[in-house]
Amino acid sequence: MSSQMFSPELLAKYNVSGPRYTSYPTALEFNEKFTDADLVTAVNNSTTNDLSLYIHIPFCHSLCYYCGCNKIVTRHRDKADEYLNYLFKEIDSRAELFKDHQVKQLHWGGGTPTFLTKSQISRLVNKLKSSFHFTDSAELGIEVDPREIELDLVDHLYAEGFNRLSIGVQDVDTKVQKAINREQSTEFVTDLIHHAKAVGFNSVNIDLIYGLPHQSPETFANTIAAVKIMDPDRISLFSYAHMPSRFAAQRKIRDEWMPNADQKFAIMQYAIESLIDLGYDFIGMDHFAKPSDELSIAQKAGKLHRNFQGYTTLGDCDLLAMGVSSISAIGQSFSQNSKTLKEYYQAVDEQGHALEKGIVTTKDDVIRATVIKELMCNFSLSKQLIEQQFDINFNEYFAEDLQSLDTFINDDLLTNSAEEIVVAEKGRLLIRNICMSFDAYLKSKIHQQRFSRVI
């Protein structure tokens, strides 16, 4: 990968706030006019019977100071029993709508799904499998916190049908770990990954974060060296978004500990180049995968997809998300559950589900979502394919939007020809900016300060 990708001048020029485009429209456009009847209509009108399930487990044993996720920090495992009781009610309510669907993918996120005990994990798996029809080849993934588990949990997860793990590593440097209140054994994480592969897991992902307190390219070199030994199949490399005004826990991280913009760029550059040197393909804007991994194969074939769980190969599935704060994408709709546990419990008690807000997407939303997805996932799009799919003239339909690409064209970040838009290698890190050109909702600029910075 050329050093052109890392021009400090260009990265600084375009380092504004912007969406990550796990959906379009983004969650900021969801509103409370969206009802359960709208969801039922979306299910009935959907063109697919393939389903992806997401289950949100909000509990964590301790607070990681960098985290902006919806989580509840507690040591009381009985809280999870109460949560599962409500979750089961929601599952009963929703499974009725999807009797004719087949589940191709299941993912548990959080919080910390491995906050659950083995028996709680088994209860939830059994409930899901008795409520929905799973295909024999379904992907079952779970996020794992390596600090509160034993190696044999991996055996239990595999026995329950899980075949993918995602492990939060973030950084192996002790000083960094202390500053973010996430101290963990690198040796144990390595053993966990190797044990998972020996047991039979198809894929192990690790999460890394750059821009954390006390980080430098020199300290991150130790993390890269550890990654080489861990040998995961996939790596997510996320930019830390320091927004203490929005996330109270981040106020425990002192400003003077933070790398400045130039230092953060340097860490990012070092991390990306190092992971590529280790043989990983650069997937999308923040993922890496071995060339043999299906994410890498899908991107090379132009078939990569993106949703609230990141990059995936299962682009044709509807996504039903259950649990507090979770977001579904079904047919021409997005919908989100209540964000607090109290509201979630009350809603499930009263109506069997916890849908709080959402949006019915218009044809324009669907067209723009397709364009943004193609650019985010594959860094190029065929105008002809979009024209055929939606019966439009691409250049006429996007006349105003295409004008805003001029700045990227002038900076050699992309080319816009009669047939296609192709993002240059050095434009890949700025793909969020490029996609913002096609975002009709951002034209108002009202929401922009609500998003994290691009780099």
Disulfide bonds with the S-S distance in Angstrom:
none
